């Protein structure tokens, strides 16, 4: 059975964090137009990032086992 790549696990962890309403890390983006609301989302600390990595790894392993 082939291993799940770290890139796949990281991508899945980012998706899980976004679905929960969190940002995995701070990203610099283009400024918003004047009068726009700033979307404020919590940014995860190291423990939070590790939690989502573990969840993603577990989820992908289960999906792979079901296939």
C-alpha positions in Angstrom: 0.0 0.0 0.0 1.4 3.4 -1.0 2.0 6.2 1.6 0.0 9.3 1.6 2.2 12.3 0.6 2.8 15.1 3.1 1.6 17.6 0.5 -1.8 15.8 0.3 -2.1 15.8 4.1 -1.2 19.5 4.3 -3.8 20.4 1.6 -6.4 18.4 3.5 -5.5 20.0 6.8 -5.9 23.5 5.3 -9.3 22.6 3.9 -10.5 21.2 7.3 -9.3 24.4 9.1 -11.1 26.6 6.6 -14.3 24.6 6.9 -14.1 25.1 10.7 -13.7 28.9 10.1 -10.0 29.1 11.0 -7.0 30.3 9.1 -4.0 28.0 9.2 -1.5 30.8 8.8 -1.6 34.6 8.1 -1.5 35.5 4.4 -0.8 38.9 3.0 -3.5 39.8 0.5 -4.5 42.8 -1.6 -6.1 45.6 0.4 -9.9 45.6 0.3 -11.9 48.4 -1.2 -12.9 51.2 1.2 -15.9 50.4 3.2 -15.5 46.7 2.9 -15.9 44.5 5.9 -12.7 42.8 7.0 -13.2 39.0 7.4 -11.7 38.2 10.8 -10.9 34.5 11.3 -8.8 33.0 14.1 -5.3 32.1 13.1 -4.2 28.7 14.5 -1.2 28.3 16.8 1.2 25.4 16.5 -1.0 23.1 18.6 -4.0 23.9 16.4 -2.1 23.2 13.2 -0.9 19.9 14.6 -4.5 19.0 15.5 -5.7 19.6 11.9 -2.7 17.7 10.5 -3.6 14.7 12.7 -7.3 14.9 11.6 -6.3 15.1 7.9 -3.9 12.2 8.2 -6.6 10.1 10.0 -9.3 11.0 7.5 -7.1 10.3 4.4 -6.0 7.0 5.9 -9.6 5.9 6.5 -10.6 7.0 3.0 -7.7 5.0 1.6 -8.7 1.9 3.6 -12.3 2.1 2.4 -11.2 2.2 -1.2 
